[in-house]
Structures are given as C-alpha cells and as structure tokens.
Amino acid sequence: MGIVASQSFKNVISTYLGFFIGAINTLFLYTEFLSDEFYGMVGYMLSLAYVIMPLMAFGAHNTLVKFYSSFKTRISLNSFLTLMLFLPFIIAIPLCFFSYACYDVIGGVLSKKNDIIRGYLWHTMIIAFALAYFEIFFAWAKVQMQTVFGNFMKEVFHRIATMILLFLLHFKVVDVEWFMIGLVCVYVLRMLIMSVYAFSIKLPVVTFKRINGLKNIFKYSFLIIIAGSIATVLLDVDKVMLGHYIQIEEIAYYNVAIFIAAVIAVPQRSMHQILLPLSAKFLNEKKMDALEDLCKKSSLNLFIISGFIFLLIVLNINQLYHIIPEEFGGGLFVVLIISVTKLYDAFLGANNAILFNSDYYRAVLFLGVVLVILMIILNMVFIPLYGINGAALATSLAIFMYNSVKLLFVYMKFKIHPFTTDIFRIAGFIFLSVLLLYFWEFPFNPIVNIALKSTLITVLYVFVVYRFKFSEDISILIERYFGVK
C-alpha cells in the first residue's frame, strides 16, 4: 500500500482544499453574488455536461488505463496512445454537427419548464468536450503512476478560478453573461494545462501502426461509454430531471445539499486515482493475492476516513443550516440520505476499479442500464411528489442497488470481498455515535457549536480508531501526524 498511501494522502489534501474552496463558493459566494435562477442554471449546465462527457470521451480515458500495461513494445504502445488521443473525435465532431443542426429542437425539449436553459446549450457542449479530454490527459498521467498534479487540477484549479469569477461578478467587472462564458473558459484552460503536464511526463509519438487486439479495444471503449454514462447518470441525472419538474431556483438548494454530502466521497475519489492503474496492473499480471489485499485494505481505510467525515457532517448539519441563507434549509433530508449513500460508496474500496479493468465489465452493463431506467422512473415518481427530497430518495435507492449488485458480482467472479471484522466494528461505532450525538448541541453560536462538536468528535474518533487498531495504515498516519506513540 506504499504508493497507494503516499499518493492517496496527497490527493486527499488537494481534494479537501478543493472542497474547502468549493464550500465557500457553494455556501456563500454563489448564494450571495448570483441569483437563485442563474445559480440553478450553473448547476444544471455542469450536470448536463457531465452526463454528456462519457459519450464525448468515447471511453478513451478508461480504455487507456486498462490496456496500457498490456503493451510491451515501444511501437505498439505509441500506436495505442495515438489511437486514444484521436478516438474521441469519432463521436465529438458528429455530435457537435448534430447539436448545431437540431439546436432549436434540443433547446425546446430541455427548456420546456425553464426557458433560460435554451441560451446555454453551447456552453454545455464545450464544457463536456473539455471534461472529456481532461480525463484522457489525466489518464495519460495515471498510467505513469503520477496522479497528484492531475488531482489538483481536477479538484482545486476550477474552484479557485470560479471564486475569482464570482468576485469579478460581485464587483461588476463582468456581467452574468460573461461570467457564464468565463466558466466555459475555465474548463477549457484546465484541459490545456493538463495536456501540457501529461505530455511533459510522456511525450506522444504519433504512430499509425497496426495494433494487436484492436477489436477488444474498440469493444471495451464502446461498452465503457455505457458504463461511464451509467455512473454519471446516477450522479447527475437527478439535477437534469429536476429542471423539468420544478423551478430552476430549487436546483440551487439541491446543489448545496449535494455538495455538503459529497465531501464524504473525497477520500474515495482521491484513492481511486491510483487504485485504477494498480488494479489494472494486478489483473493483467494475474496477481490475485495482491488484488485481494488491495481490495480489503482500500475498503477498510476508505470506510474509516469517510466515516469520520460522515460524522462531522451529519452531527453538525443542523447548525450548519443556521449559517447559510434560510431558503436553503429545505435540503436537510437530502444531505442525510445522500451522506449514507456516499458512505456506502466508500465501503466498496477498489471494487469499481476491479470491475472497470476486468474482462467481466460487460456483464454488469445490462444491470446498470436497467438501474438507470429504474432511477429515471423513480425520479419521475418522487420528484413531483416530494421535490428535491424525492430526487435524493430516487438517487439513493438506485445507487444502493447498483453498488450492491457490483459488490456481489466481484465476489462471484473473483471470490474477493471487502468485508472484515474491523469493517463491522467501525460501522457499529459510527452508528452508535450518531444515536448518541445527533440531537445533542452546545447552547452557543452555531459556528462555535460546530467547532466544539467537531473537536469532540475528532478526539473521540481518533482515540477509538487508534486504541482498537482498526487499520495499520491509519494508525501509522495517526502516530506520524498526531505525535502518538
């Protein structure tokens, strides 16, 4: 776990820095400097871009990671990398022409409830293209086991740039239209910087030679579009569908609640960057013992770290909603149910990385498609009944079922699972902490209350995790950074 622990820890730091900046943007700057209508439009635009992105990328970012270590000669590797650079254009160019030709029709369908959406479809398409190629350049660095800079660009850069744009908007240096254009430029600039870094690690040598196993590469790329779309749809289709059923201002309230809960997923996102190439390497080299060890350790460590973040959020959420504008308070249920879902995600550990890089990825695609259809149906049922709470409920149910199926499938095919005694012990401790501390508050100002309660939770959690030696890796980190011996 050396390289995993080292790069994951650095990635966690940069990711939490990004989320800290994002929290300032999401909870304070967006809510104060931008109208609820345009804040909702920003959330809708970015969510739709992320939904389109897997199609734009043509699965090249995942394909690059899966097959990179299987090429043993310089010519075959350069030919493969050349293919990965140009493959997305097969989809991106026709998709742009289609969008241009059918702009009015697409705009009419998407803006049926909120007419503002019609004016920002090209913004969305350009962002989707930039997201796709950013992921490809990031994957280029990942396969060289270099994830730290890419993770910084993915988590921090665009949030700092967005903060600058928000202040420029506030001080009337730019108007709201230029702010929206500025957001597009931020994602394009991020893509370009990532390309320079990726090519500085390994300069591309454009080589058009025959590639062995090309049929398998194209098949994987095509199917991974479906897999990537499934994962993205499960994350973002709720916001897109909210735009069809409720006023776009309420998407802003939903965005805030989702952002708060998403902090729990930071350790998983950070570790996943290095778990992907490592799991591909172990699978290609058929090192199943190493793969099982990676699965169990990653699951335990992620669950412990994410469990701590889960407690900080859930046990302080009532006080947090006293700080932000009152109209956002309707997202409390969203935070609670999505937080539980994110904690379950963390428990999966390397499960997703194993599936994406194995030969069994096809088998779960059908179930994934079924679950996406189910999620859309659930959103159609629950959003009209319960608004943003209905969207959160639909999302949680679909993701819970999808994750459970993947967990079972990995066990059936590899006889690998993340369950250990320590997992159940830490789960019991988290559950007990919620029961004892959720309704207990200090009688002070909300900010002071959050600070005191967070300190108490931190001391208690670190003591229990270290005292009962739940994880050797976590214990080493506690000794190093807390001076415990």
Beta strands, then each sheet from edge to edge (+ up, - down):
end
